[in-house]
Amino acid sequence: MTLCSKGGEELNFRMIGYVLGRILLTEAALLVLPLLVAALYGEPVMPFVITIGALLLAGILLGLRRPARTTLYAREGFVVVSLAWIFLSAFGALPFVISGDIPNYIDAFFETVSGFTTTGASILTAVEPLRYSSLFWRSFTHWVGGMGVLVFVMAILPMNDGHGMHIMRAEVPGPSVGKLVSRMSDTAKILYGIYFFMTVLLIVLLMAGGMPLFDSCIHAFGTAGTGGFSSRNLSVGAYNNAYFDVVLGIFMLLFGVNFNLYYFLLIRKFRDVFSSEELRAYLLIVTTAVVAITVNIVHMYDSVWTSLRHAFFQVSTIITTTGYATTDFNLWPSFSKSILVVLMFIGACAGSTGGGMKVARIIIFAKTSFHDMRRMLHPNAVSTVRFEGKTLPDKEVRSVHLYLTMYVFVFVVSLLLLSLEGFDLITTFTALTACINNIGPGLEMVGPMGNYAAFSGWSKLLLSFNMLVGRLEIFPMLLVFAPSVWLRPHTRKRN
């Protein structure tokens, strides 16, 4: 994907501002829901009124007039996506600060970034004292950010389909993005339609098990977006209910599947679903991890069923990068914890709401690595790498290798910077792993019963950056800092 606008045109700042304005207006509309929750529970509504007013002002100033040149190419797509997520988080943090629930702005920004990126990392030592409206907004950011903020905007607002693809490619997780139908806006509507239906179904099932409506909404938002914010200090473990564990575990895995496959189910292309190489690998990894951990922890619980229940839930929540907890897996044997750390890096399927590197990339990387080793032994042999029944083009293979290279680079630099905090290596390593892979809980200080409150302000900003890098799959956040993206064409040529 080229970084330059077509024909060497300079960056279309007016169109970027226009799209950002529409996005801020959309966030203002979304904040009406927690405002209604505040009114319903008799809580102060001004934190949301003030924030909505600020968003309306900024949105109208930026998006009032549609510019004459409406083209959005790859370069603008990266800029729009990066700035949109930063602005949404910056404004989204205001209700927490104004209400006093999270008085420190950096802490509120960290919590909001964690929400929109569906990470679930928290600086809060206790969530139950929060207002209902704050709890709702905190978890609702998961639901909005799960499928993608800009995909949501594309689903409800008209946008040039020819250039909307550049925005969708920059935001939707996975090695590649394609249209389900001819119009990109219709694709976004289909994705969010499936997403909405599955969320409502989960809320109904949780309520059928006895969970209150408010808690059902909170945990459904966190599961759908694979985020993990809960309304309870002990997360899902506070209920100690096998039914909830099984239902949430299954739905976490379902939301970790490529949503294109659900569309294929709707149009009865069953062969495309069951022949999915990524889906088979995903289910194999989950099954293997559950069995291995169950055997390893069976001596810690009163029955095999209890061990299997906890193993299944924690594998589901970690590989899908949701971050809920039913038990303190920080106390598990090293073998089980090591499996969970590996799953943190693998992540869910491409095109899902989950984070991590994605199963598709792991498969492609493994296949190309073995392919290259075979070519070393048989240099004259003619062979190709196939994935999902198709020959992989060199461009896609290179993009996967480039992604993994940049992932390692960002991870190493961030790890060195974060280590300046002076915390133990396991805390530092898993905190970064949990944030860049959008998981939430790590081990030791940031384990399922811990939090990120002890980190300094600059470390929280660094981890916030890593959460954005992980959610947007590195390149949009890095390229926005590249001078070539912002300089005029003649300036780039001269330099």
C-alpha positions in Angstrom: 0.0 0.0 0.0 1.5 3.3 -1.1 2.0 6.0 1.4 1.6 8.8 -1.1 -1.6 10.2 -2.3 -2.5 9.5 -5.9 -0.7 11.6 -8.4 1.6 13.1 -5.8 -1.2 15.3 -4.3 -0.6 16.8 -1.0 -2.4 15.5 2.1 -6.1 16.3 2.0 -6.3 18.1 5.3 -9.8 19.4 4.7 -11.2 16.0 4.1 -9.3 14.6 7.1 -10.8 17.3 9.3 -14.2 16.7 7.8 -14.1 12.9 8.6 -12.7 13.6 12.1 -15.5 16.0 12.7 -18.1 13.4 11.7 -16.4 10.9 14.1 -16.5 13.3 17.0 -20.2 14.0 16.3 -20.8 10.3 16.4 -19.1 10.0 19.8 -21.3 12.8 21.0 -24.3 10.7 20.0 -22.9 7.6 21.7 -22.5 9.5 24.9 -26.3 10.0 25.1 -26.6 6.4 26.3 -24.5 6.7 29.4 -26.2 10.1 30.0 -29.6 8.3 30.0 -28.1 5.7 32.4 -27.1 8.5 34.7 -30.6 10.0 34.6 -32.1 6.6 35.2 -30.1 6.0 38.3 -30.4 9.6 39.6 -26.7 10.4 39.0 -25.2 13.7 37.8 -25.6 14.2 34.1 -23.3 17.2 33.7 -20.1 15.2 33.1 -21.8 13.8 29.9 -23.5 17.0 29.0 -20.3 19.0 29.1 -18.4 16.3 27.1 -21.2 16.1 24.5 -21.1 19.9 24.2 -17.3 19.9 23.7 -17.7 17.1 21.1 -20.5 18.9 19.2 -18.4 22.1 19.1 -15.3 20.4 17.8 -17.3 18.2 15.5 -19.2 21.1 13.9 -16.1 23.2 13.5 -14.3 20.4 11.7 -17.1 18.7 9.8 -19.6 21.4 9.1 -18.7 21.9 5.4 -17.9 19.1 3.1 -14.7 19.9 1.2 -14.7 20.2 -2.6 -12.0 17.5 -2.9 -13.3 14.4 -1.0 -10.6 11.9 -2.0 -9.1 9.7 0.7 -6.2 7.6 -0.3 -3.9 5.3 1.8 -2.0 8.1 3.3 -5.1 10.0 4.5 -6.6 6.7 5.7 -3.7 6.1 8.1 -3.8 9.6 9.4 -7.6 9.6 9.9 -7.6 6.3 11.7 -4.7 7.2 14.0 -6.0 10.7 14.9 -9.6 9.5 15.3 -8.6 6.9 17.9 -6.5 9.5 19.8 -9.2 12.1 19.7 -12.0 9.7 20.7 -9.9 8.6 23.7 -9.0 12.1 24.7 -12.6 13.3 24.7 -13.9 10.0 26.0 -11.8 10.4 29.2 -13.5 13.7 30.1 -16.7 12.2 31.8 -14.4 10.2 34.2 -12.4 13.3 35.1 -15.4 15.7 35.4 -17.4 13.2 37.5 -14.4 12.6 39.8 -14.5 8.9 39.3 -11.0 9.1 37.8 -9.8 12.6 38.7 -6.3 12.2 37.2 -6.6 12.9 33.4 -3.7 10.6 32.4 -5.3 7.8 34.4 -8.7 8.5 32.7 -7.0 8.6 29.3 -5.3 5.2 30.0 -8.7 3.8 31.0 -10.4 5.1 28.0 -7.8 4.0 25.5 -8.0 0.6 27.2 -11.7 0.7 26.6 -11.8 1.7 23.0 -8.9 -0.6 22.1 -10.7 -3.5 23.9 -7.6 -4.1 26.1 -9.2 -4.1 29.5 -6.1 -3.0 31.4 -7.2 -0.8 34.3 -5.7 1.6 36.8 -8.7 1.2 39.1 -8.1 -0.7 42.4 -11.9 -1.1 42.8 -14.6 -0.7 40.2 -17.7 -1.3 42.3 -17.6 2.3 43.8 -17.9 3.8 40.3 -21.2 5.4 39.2 -23.5 3.2 37.1 -23.1 5.7 34.2 -19.3 5.6 34.4 -19.3 1.7 34.5 -21.7 1.8 31.5 -19.5 4.2 29.4 -16.3 2.4 30.4 -17.7 -0.9 29.0 -19.6 0.6 26.1 -16.3 1.8 24.7 -15.4 -1.9 24.4 -18.4 -2.6 22.2 -17.9 0.5 20.0 -14.1 -0.2 19.6 -14.5 -4.0 19.1 -15.6 -3.9 15.5 -13.9 -0.6 14.9 -14.9 3.0 15.6 -14.6 4.0 12.0 -16.3 0.9 10.7 -19.2 2.0 12.9 -19.2 5.4 11.4 -19.1 4.0 7.9 -22.1 1.8 8.8 -24.3 4.8 9.9 -23.0 7.7 7.8 -22.6 7.9 4.0 -19.0 7.8 2.8 -17.3 7.4 -0.5 -17.0 3.6 -0.9 -14.1 3.9 -3.3 -11.9 5.5 -0.6 -13.6 4.0 2.5 -11.5 0.9 1.9 -8.4 2.7 2.9 -9.9 3.5 6.3 -11.2 0.0 6.8 -7.8 -1.5 5.9 -6.1 0.7 8.4 -8.5 -0.2 11.2 -9.8 -3.7 10.8 -7.4 -6.3 12.3 -5.9 -9.0 10.1 -3.4 -9.5 7.2 -5.9 -8.4 4.6 -9.4 -6.8 4.3 -12.0 -7.3 1.6 -15.5 -6.4 0.8 -18.3 -8.8 1.6 -20.6 -7.0 -0.9 -19.9 -4.5 -3.6 -20.4 -1.4 -1.4 -18.0 -0.9 1.5 -20.7 0.9 3.6 -23.0 -2.1 3.1 -20.1 -4.4 4.3 -19.8 -2.3 7.5 -23.6 -2.5 8.0 -23.5 -6.3 7.6 -20.6 -6.7 10.1 -22.3 -4.5 12.7 -25.6 -6.2 12.2 -24.1 -9.6 13.0 -22.2 -8.0 15.9 -25.3 -6.4 17.3 -27.4 -9.6 17.0 -24.7 -11.7 18.8 -24.5 -9.1 21.6 -28.2 -9.0 22.2 -28.3 -12.8 22.2 -25.6 -12.9 24.8 -27.4 -10.4 27.0 -30.6 -12.6 26.9 -28.6 -15.7 27.8 -26.9 -14.0 30.7 -30.2 -12.7 32.0 -31.7 -16.2 31.6 -29.0 -17.4 34.0 -30.0 -14.9 36.6 -27.6 -12.0 35.9 -29.2 -8.5 36.3 -29.8 -6.5 33.2 -27.2 -3.9 33.9 -24.5 -6.5 34.6 -25.5 -8.5 31.6 -25.0 -5.5 29.4 -21.6 -4.7 30.9 -20.3 -8.3 30.5 -21.9 -8.6 27.0 -20.1 -5.4 25.9 -16.8 -6.7 27.3 -17.3 -10.1 25.6 -18.4 -8.8 22.2 -15.5 -6.4 22.0 -13.2 -8.9 23.7 -12.3 -6.2 26.1 -12.9 -7.5 29.6 -14.1 -4.6 31.7 -16.4 -5.8 34.4 -18.7 -4.3 37.0 -17.3 -6.5 39.7 -13.9 -6.2 41.4 -13.4 -10.0 41.1 -14.5 -9.9 37.4 -16.7 -12.9 36.3 -15.3 -14.9 39.2 -17.5 -12.8 41.6 -20.5 -14.8 40.4 -18.8 -18.2 40.9 -21.4 -19.6 38.4 -20.6 -22.4 36.0 -23.4 -21.4 33.6 -21.9 -17.9 33.2 -18.4 -19.3 32.8 -19.5 -21.6 30.0 -21.8 -19.1 28.2 -19.2 -16.3 28.3 -16.4 -18.7 27.4 -18.2 -19.9 24.3 -19.2 -16.4 23.2 -15.6 -15.1 23.7 -14.5 -17.8 21.3 -17.3 -16.9 18.9 -16.3 -13.3 18.9 -12.7 -14.4 18.2 -13.8 -15.9 14.9 -13.5 -14.0 11.6 -16.9 -12.3 11.1 -16.7 -13.0 7.4 -17.4 -16.6 8.3 -20.7 -15.6 10.0 -21.8 -13.9 6.8 -21.0 -17.0 4.8 -23.2 -18.9 7.2 -26.0 -16.5 6.5 -25.8 -16.9 2.8 -25.3 -20.7 3.2 -21.8 -21.0 2.0 -21.1 -23.7 4.5 -18.1 -25.1 2.6 -16.3 -21.8 2.9 -16.8 -21.9 6.7 -15.8 -25.5 7.4 -12.8 -25.3 5.0 -11.4 -22.3 6.7 -7.8 -23.1 7.6 -7.5 -20.3 10.2 -10.7 -21.5 12.0 -9.4 -25.1 12.2 -6.1 -23.9 13.5 -7.8 -21.6 16.0 -10.0 -24.4 17.4 -7.0 -26.8 17.5 -5.0 -24.3 19.5 -7.8 -23.7 22.0 -8.5 -27.5 22.4 -4.8 -28.3 22.9 -4.3 -25.5 25.4 -7.4 -26.4 27.4 -6.5 -30.1 27.7 -2.8 -29.3 28.6 -3.8 -26.7 31.3 -6.5 -29.0 32.7 -4.1 -31.8 33.3 -1.5 -29.4 34.8 -3.9 -27.8 37.3 -6.2 -30.7 38.2 -4.4 -31.2 41.5 -5.3 -27.6 42.6 -9.1 -28.1 42.4 -11.7 -30.5 43.8 -12.6 -32.1 40.6 -11.6 -32.6 36.9 -14.8 -30.6 35.9 -13.7 -27.6 38.0 -10.2 -27.7 36.5 -11.7 -28.0 33.0 -14.1 -25.2 33.6 -11.3 -22.8 34.8 -8.9 -23.9 32.0 -11.6 -23.5 29.3 -12.6 -20.0 30.5 -9.0 -18.7 30.9 -7.9 -20.1 27.5 -10.9 -18.5 25.9 -10.4 -15.1 27.6 -6.6 -15.0 26.9 -6.5 -16.2 23.2 -9.4 -13.9 22.3 -7.6 -11.1 24.4 -10.8 -10.5 26.4 -9.2 -10.4 29.8 -12.0 -11.6 32.1 -11.0 -13.9 35.0 -12.8 -16.5 37.1 -9.7 -17.5 39.1 -6.2 -16.1 39.9 -4.2 -17.9 37.2 -1.2 -16.1 38.6 -1.1 -18.9 41.2 -1.1 -21.7 38.5 2.0 -23.7 37.7 4.6 -22.2 35.4 3.7 -24.6 32.6 0.1 -23.3 32.6 1.1 -19.7 32.9 3.6 -20.2 30.0 0.8 -21.5 27.8 -1.3 -18.4 28.6 1.6 -16.1 27.7 2.0 -17.9 24.4 -1.7 -17.5 23.7 -1.3 -13.7 24.5 0.9 -13.4 21.5 -1.1 -15.6 19.1 -4.4 -13.9 19.7 -7.7 -14.5 17.8 -8.6 -14.8 14.1 -8.2 -12.0 11.6 -11.3 -10.0 11.0 -12.6 -10.7 14.6 -12.8 -8.3 17.6 -9.8 -10.0 19.2 -6.3 -8.8 19.4 -2.8 -10.4 19.3 -0.8 -11.2 16.2 -3.7 -13.2 14.8 -3.8 -16.9 14.0 -3.7 -16.2 10.2 -0.4 -14.4 10.5 1.1 -17.2 12.6 0.0 -19.8 10.0 1.4 -17.7 7.1 4.7 -17.1 9.0 5.1 -20.8 9.8 4.3 -21.9 6.3 6.7 -19.4 4.7 9.4 -20.2 7.1 9.2 -24.0 6.3 8.9 -23.1 2.6 12.1 -21.1 2.8 13.9 -23.9 4.6 12.8 -26.4 1.9 14.1 -24.1 -0.8 17.5 -24.1 1.0 17.6 -27.9 0.6 16.1 -27.9 -2.9 17.0 -24.6 -4.5 15.8 -25.6 -8.0 12.4 -26.8 -6.9 9.3 -24.8 -7.9 6.8 -24.4 -5.0 4.3 -22.0 -3.7 2.8 -21.2 -0.3 -0.9 -21.7 0.0 -3.3 -20.4 2.6 -7.1 -20.9 2.7 -6.9 -22.8 -0.6 -5.2 -20.0 -2.5 -1.6 -19.2 -3.4 -0.3 -16.4 -1.3 1.0 -13.5 -3.4 4.5 -12.2 -2.5 3.1 -8.9 -1.4 1.0 -10.5 1.3 3.9 -12.6 2.5 6.1 -9.6 2.7 3.5 -7.7 4.6 3.3 -10.4 7.2 7.0 -10.5 7.7 7.1 -6.7 7.8 4.4 -6.7 10.5 6.3 -9.2 12.6 9.5 -7.3 12.2 8.0 -4.0 13.3 6.1 -5.8 16.1 9.3 -7.1 17.6 11.0 -3.7 17.1 8.2 -1.8 18.9 8.0 -4.5 21.6 11.8 -4.4 22.4 12.0 -0.6 22.5 8.9 -0.3 24.6 10.2 -3.1 27.0 13.4 -1.2 27.5 11.6 2.1 28.2 9.1 0.4 30.6 11.9 -1.4 32.4 13.0 2.0 33.7 10.1 1.8 36.2 12.2 -0.7 38.1 9.5 -3.4 38.5 10.3 -7.1 38.2 10.8 -8.5 34.8 7.7 -10.7 34.7 5.5 -7.7 35.6 7.2 -5.5 33.1 7.2 -8.1 30.3 3.6 -9.3 30.8 2.3 -5.7 31.3 3.6 -4.7 27.9 2.5 -8.0 26.3 -1.0 -7.6 27.7 -1.2 -4.0 26.4 0.3 -4.4 23.0 -1.8 -7.5 22.4 -4.9 -5.8 23.9 -5.4 -8.4 26.6 -5.5 -6.5 29.9 -4.2 -8.8 32.7 -0.7 -10.0 32.8 1.2 -11.7 35.6 2.5 -10.7 39.1 1.6 -7.0 39.8 -0.7 -6.8 36.7 -2.2 -10.2 37.2 -6.0 -10.9 37.1 -6.3 -9.6 40.7 -3.9 -6.7 40.1 -4.0 -3.4 38.1 -1.8 -0.8 36.5 -2.1 1.9 39.2 1.5 1.6 40.3 2.9 2.7 37.0 4.0 6.3 36.6 2.2 8.8 34.3 4.7 8.5 31.5 4.6 4.7 31.6 0.8 4.8 31.4 1.1 7.0 28.3 3.6 4.6 26.8 1.3 1.7 27.5 -1.6 3.7 26.0 0.5 4.1 22.9 1.2 0.4 22.8 -2.5 -0.4 23.2 -3.3 1.8 20.2 -0.4 0.3 18.3 -1.7 -3.2 19.0 -5.3 -2.4 18.1 -4.5 -0.6 14.9 -1.8 -3.2 14.0 1.2 -1.0 14.3 1.5 0.8 10.9 -1.2 3.5 11.3 0.2 4.7 14.6 3.9 4.6 13.4 3.3 6.1 9.9 1.5 9.1 11.4 5.0 10.0 12.9 6.7 9.7 9.5 7.7 13.1 8.0 6.9 11.8 4.5 3.2 11.5 5.4 2.9 15.2 6.3 5.4 17.0 4.0 4.2 18.5 0.7 5.2 16.4 -2.4 7.8 19.0 -3.6 9.3 19.0 -0.1 9.7 15.2 -0.1 11.3 15.2 -3.6 13.8 18.0 -2.6 14.8 16.0 0.6 
